[in-house]
């Protein structure tokens, strides 16, 4: 795992935070890979990828933490999403075969706590609930920020401000 064991982690989901569901079309300004919005995506591309804001890559890279994919995209996040954001290859959390956690706890929660192994972390996802926050506070031996992103808008400047502020206070 790259990075220092002293640096906090940022577990990053794709669908919702980076690919907003409520966006009516491509992200304003540019398409992935630096193409202007008027230019089409390559044939066969997932049309939802046009919703990715390429400015998120530099903003994520500038945060004082180690980025980790925490998404069902798994290794595809490095092959598809990372290049659109200009990110290097990142570690990927591997999920158990069964995504059924049962109850109110998100199926990712236990795996992220295990992966963090006591390191401070930020979890950016659109499905975080109070049940996850309570469970993490009771079972994680480090500091944690569980930051829920509005799936309709994806990551915003306000989200980046909250995350950067929390990381700065560590």
Beta strands, then each sheet from edge to edge (+ up, - down):
strand 1: 9-12
strand 2: 66-69
strand 3: 91-92
strand 4: 121-125
strand 5: 144-148
sheet 1: 3+ 2+ 1+ 4+ 5+
end
